């Protein structure tokens, strides 16, 4: 409810729960969405529709927009624990990646917990994955404390690399996970979605409030879809490949690359500009 209250404080009057979009219609004047609700079918109309409804976007499917890409063979297991890794492991950041050909992992700090993420092979069954002994074995791999970890939550999910064929269908737009999904290594998915929202909101504002031509909206797909393909997809795949490098040659190449960055301020800055996606914002201006 925190987000709902925040939205209301921003002036959003209508927030509907237990509504499932079932169909939509659009013409030159606007878009009408039909939803199944506890009170039966209802319709909502507006000039524009933004599909920000996640990886399984109903809006995207109703617009018959393909979601091209692939699903990784591994699944990702996330284990949350209140254990204070920062008191045992020196120089931890809020996000930490540990490369290993056998069992790479990352540590992510959130309020009150550390989240530990592991790759899980597809041939492992869920009963084994979620067993107390198997969870403990993975956690001891990260840090051999000799004492059982207090586990607060576990979740297992499939990992995809997909980008929608189109980000716009006339008066309908896609943003965030509805438009693109990727593996979480590098934290580029949510950041990319935030960039989508800012980009589209700015364009819609100029059309709605400044009476700019609708042609302003034409560049949204070109700008943001290009970024998803050239930055987010490529970099997140590269991040995963680096962490799980199997051969001695690939491992040496990754470490040599990192060493070069540490020895060159200009190269380090250039790399950080890319992985932080700040470089992509500059490139948008030229598209």
N, C-alpha and C positions, 0 to 999 in steps of 0.2 A: 504493500500500500504506500510505501515511501514515494515511489515514482508517480503513482496516481495523485498523491497530494501535491507533489512538486509541480506536476502538469497543471493542476487546478490553480495553483498559485501563479502560474505563468499566464493564466487567462483561458486555458482550455476548458470549455464548458461541458462538452459531451464526451464521456468515456464510457464505453459499453463493454460489459463482461458477458461471458457465456453466449457470444455471438459468433457464428461460423459462416464465413462468406461462402456462398454456393454458386453464384453467377454474377456476371457484370455485363452491362451494355454501355456503349459510348457512341456519341455522334459529334458533330462539329461544335456543339454547345457545351457538352460536359459528359460526365460519367455517372452511371447509376450502379450501385452495388446492392445486391440482394443477400440477405443473411438469415440463417435459421436461428431463431431465438427461443427462449422459454415461452414466449407469448405467440409463437408462430413466425412466419416469414415477414421480414421488414425490409424496406428499401431506404437507401441513403444516397443523396445526389450531391454533386459538386462539380466544379469546373475541371479539377484534376484529381487523379488518384495516385498515391505513392504506395507501392507494395514494399513494406518493410517487415514482411511476415516470415522471415527466416528461411532456412535452407529448404524446407518443404513448402515453400511459398504457393499458396492457392492462387494468388493473383497472377503469378508467373505462369502457372499451369492453365488458368482460364484464358490467358492471352496466347496460349500455344507456343510459348517460347522455350526452346530446347535449353538444357542445362548440361553442356558438353564438358567432358573431362573423364576422370577415373577415380576409383576408390582404392586406397592402399590396402595391401594384403594384411598388414598388421592393424590391430586395434590399439587404442591408447587407454591405459588404466591410470586413473587419477586417485591418489590416496591422500586424505587430509588428516593431519595430526597436529595437536597442540605442542608437540615436542619443539623445544627452542634450539634449532640447529645453529643459530647465530652465536650461541654460547659455546659451541664445540668446534665448529668449522670457521676458520679465520677468513676474513675479507669477503663475506657473503654479501651479495647485492639483493635487491628485491626479486630479481629473476636471475637464475644461474643455470648454465648448461654444462653437462658433464659428458664428454665424448668417450665412447667405449664401443669396440666392435661387438662385444658380447651382450652388454646391457647398458645402453646409454640411458640417461634420465635427466630431468630438470627439476629444480626446486623453485617454487613460486611463493612469495610471502603475501598473505592476505591478512586482514585484521583477525588476530587471535589464532591463526593457523599457518602451517606451511603445507602447501600442496606439492606432492611428489608425483611426477608423471613418468610412466614406463611404456615402452612398446610391448605389445603382447602378440605372439605369433598366432596366426589364424587357426592352427591345429590344436590350440589349447581350449579345453571346454570351460564354460563359465563356472561350473561347480568347483573345478580346481582353481581357477583364477581367483575366485572370491573366498576360497577357504582360508581360515585363520592362519594356518601354517604357511601357505604360499604367500599370502600378503606379508607375513612376518619375514619370510625369507628374502623377499624383494627389499623390504625396508632395512634389513640388516646388511644387504649388499651396499646400500647407500651409505650407511654408517653402522659399523658393528659395535653396538652398545653393550651387548650381552644381556640386556633387559628388554622385555616385551614393549613394543610401542603402543601408546594409546591411540587407537584409530577412531576418528570421528565420523568419517564418511568415505565411501568408495564409489566410483562410477566407471563404467566401461563404455566406450563409444567408437563408432567407425569414423575413419578419417578420409576426407575427400579432397580432390583438387578439381574444382568445376567453376566454369564461368558461363553465364547466360549468353546465348547468341545475340540477344538484343537487350538493352537497358530501357528501351522505350517502345511502346506500342500506342501510337497516336497520343492520347491524353493520359496514358498510364505509364508510370516510371517505376523502375526497380532500384532499390538501394540496399546496401549491406549484404547479409547472408542470402537474401533473395536473389541477389545478382552475382555473388561470387563466394565460394568457400574454399578454404585451404587448410593444410595442416597448421597447428598453432605455433610452430617453432619460429620465433621471431616476433610473435604478437602482432602480425600484420593484418589479420582478418578484421578485427574490431576497428583498428586504426583506419583501415581502408574504408570501412563502412561509415565512419565519422567523416572522412574526407568526402564520400559520396553525398552525405547529407548537407554538408556545408556548400558544396559545389551546386547541388540542385536547388537548395533553398535560396541561394544568392540569385540564381537565374530566374526562379519563379517570382522572387520579390521584385526584380526589375520589370517583369511582365505585368504583375498584378498592381504594383504601386507606382511604377514609373512609366507605365504605358509603352514599354518597349515592345518591339515586334516579337511574335512567337518564334521567329527564327533564332532568337537567343538560346532557345531550348535545344536546338539541333545539335549543339556541340557537347551536350552532357554525355551522351553515349560514347562519342568519339574520344572524349577526354578520359572518362572514368573506366571504360572497358579496356582501353589501351593500357592504362596503369595496372589494372588487375592482371592482364596477360604479361606485360613486360616487367613489372616490378614484383607484385605480390606473388604470383604463381612461380616465377623463376627463382626468386630469392628464397621463398619458403621451402621449395624443393631442394635447393642447394644447401640450405641450413640442415635439413634432415640428412642429406647424403654425407655432409661433413661430420655430423655427430656419430653416424653409424659406419664410417669408413672401415672396410674390412681388411684391405690389403695394406702391407707395410708402406708401399709407395704412396697410396692415397692418404694414409695417416701422416706421413712425412710432409706431403704437399700441403695439407691443411695446417700443420704446425708451422711450416715455413712461411705460409701466407700470413698467419697471425704474428709471427716474429717480425716480418717485414712491416706490418702495420704498427707494431710497437716501436719500431726504430725510425719511422717516418711520420712526422706530424701531419704533413699534407695528405699522405695516403690514408692515414687513420681518419682524418676529417672527411675525406671523400667517401670512404667506406661507411662511416657513421651517417653521413648525409643520405646515403642510399638506403641503408637498412632501417633508418628512422622514418623513411618515406618523405623527408623534406625535399629531397631532390626531385621526387615525382611531382610535387606541387609546383616547382619551377617549370618543369617540362610541360605541365598542363597549359601554361600561358602560351605556348607555341603551337598548340593543337586546335 
